[in-house]
Amino acid sequence: MKIYENLYIDAITDKILRIHSEKAAEMESFAVKGGLSLEGGLQKVTSSVWDKDVFATKSLEIQISSVGVMEIFDKGGKLLCADYAGERREVQSLPEEELEQMRQEGHIVHDQSETCKFQVFKCLAGDEVVYGLGDKTGFLNKKGYDFMMWNSDNPDPQVENQTFKAMYKSFPFFIVLREECVYGIFLDNTYRSYFDMGYESNAYYSFGAVGGELDYYFIAGDTIADIIKGYTALTGRAPLPQLWTLGYQQSRWSYRSADEVLEVARNLRKYDIPCDAIHLDIDYMEQFKVFTTNEKTFPDIRKLSDELAAMGIKLVSIIDPGTKLEKGYDVYDEGIREGYFAKDEDGEVYQNVVWPGDSVFPDFTSKRVREWWGSLTKRLTAKGIRGIWNDMNEPASFDGPLPDNVVFEGDGKKRLHREVHNVYGHLMAKATYDGLKAYDGRRPFVITRACYSGSQKYSTAWTGDNQSLWAHLQMSIPQLLNLGMSGMPMVGTDIGGFGSNATPELLSRWIEASCFAPLFRNHTAKYTKRQEPWQFGEEVTAINRKYIELHYKFLPYLYDLCYEQTKTGLPILRPLVMYDQHDRETWECNDEYMVGSKILVAPVVQQGATARMVYLPKGVWIDYWTGERITGKRYIVKEAALDVCPVYIKAGSILPTYRKMQSIEPDQIDTLVLEYYPEKKAGRTGFVSRWEGSSRYEHYQDNGVDFAYEDGEYNLYAFTFHAMRKNGLQVEMLHEGYGNKYKTIKAVVR
Ligand code: GLC
């Protein structure tokens, strides 16, 4: 529907509007629809009317002024979001010679000269906070800062300031929360884009891109959860993972030989550390040539993976996009023969430098190339590799950045690097996901560094090269929470920090802070101090064991959240504001998080601290370690010695748990223990109720490996605790797909 000159509006649902230019309507989206992506399963709009200057759906009303200024109201007439039509505040830029002088001293100063092809300005009311925008550094609330979407590999220590406008990932999506309302905006544009969330002025925020078309979605709802549901209905949701991928994973750049990997595995078992995977970083390859293995140091990876399998450990290997330029190397030769690599303007294959030296870059915008790349994964799975870690896929390059005009021919639709840079990693992850699914058949386990909106459909992600710094441990929490609110639920950081040297205290606090992370991996760079769980002596080993065991104990809860996420897009790790968005105290809570809606974690992230303030939102909370019941909506001080990560359970919760295990073998799991945390313990009266109240919990269970669940092979249980029943627990089967899995379902009242 045309609303103004080159401005169109479509109602996708009653609460999701698409605002776009005429041309955008014909363009293919990498995130939302078209051949490259999945449909989000949207409920089509039920009714919309267009009457002179007002466009309305059942839930929203849009008014357009005679000069094209748009205001969006809810049905009660409340203004949700308005275009800003006032003056712009000029940000003074320095003359070039002054900038140059600053550069000479080593300051990183950004070239401010790039102009956007279009920019949208929206009013700031003053009371809002802004969430989302993917993996950007800094705090949970992004208001007041400006950001760039341009997938970037910058291993310098990340900080919250201007140096890090861009990170590895591009999620051009944000959520604005106010006292009275909440909404989301998703700019579906893959070019370099800018998000100024009130840096230039207090009166407005803006977003725009240097190319492509104006094309954004406005998503309304009552809660942050509604906005995330809407956004993930558009861009897709993460599929169910293989169960073992939720387990602990050990990595280090670099394990140099099969013997070293076996040694790590033996140590994991010797020190009784549950673990499901060891990662092979680039050194398993022959001269960093992707899809090869070093015959000297890793002579028989099949044998290695079998030996590890006997210890319950799987192998995950890294694959970078940069393909070594070397005649006689079959991946290169085939790619050249078939025209699979990106080219320069003159039609020559484009080269740059990455780990293998001179390298070329597969054109993942082409389906043919993606299928080829996907089929190469067979070389790894045939050796027993069970997951693929996609790195350097921004793409990173050592000999200067890829020029804007590198050509990606796609399948007959030529695009330049400036258009597809931000989806390069996204499409590589898709190629890997599709390849693993087609040839291995199990649920693909992919980890990617670079992302675009919608990457959640194909891959998990880690936050890239952090450092063993307390500031980075602190930042890991808002980073993971904002990724989750950007539709990316399966995320984690390098536990212990990648660059620099961890200390015993830092590694201890980091494993504690990450103990519910869906991607649960300790990884570090070569030349740094080793940081496997046993490297710092008994105390730290015991702390690692304690929190890794805690993670495994709550595995069925994490898996239930994965299942819930497939239906709703809601993240697994959530900021407190998603628990109670009307409580302002939660809006900027950077150092606590919820796991689903029942567990609150308040890790210690300050060096030297052995106590911390914990904010408990409304309701009654049970200290997981002491059993103390605490009424919330207040701060408490919690003593937290080095081995204590404060964890609280929402009273009234039922939580499913598994027994202690060293690794996840779905076939061997036959006991489910339900922990019930009643609102009130009422003491023992004979055999009958020791608590008051009743609670219900739904639990999902399937084979944890393949796609049989899509044909109904899963079980859905409902557990209800009734205080007045003799044994209290009632088990109902909501869906029985392949027979009750559990031999024993036990209940424990906590
Ligand atoms: C990049 C990755 C890091 C990896 C290293 C070597 O820095 O981010 O995780 O260990 O490359 O492959």
Residues whose N, C-alpha, C, O or C-beta is under 5 A from the ligand:
A	BS01	GLC	W253 D281 I282 D391 G464 D465
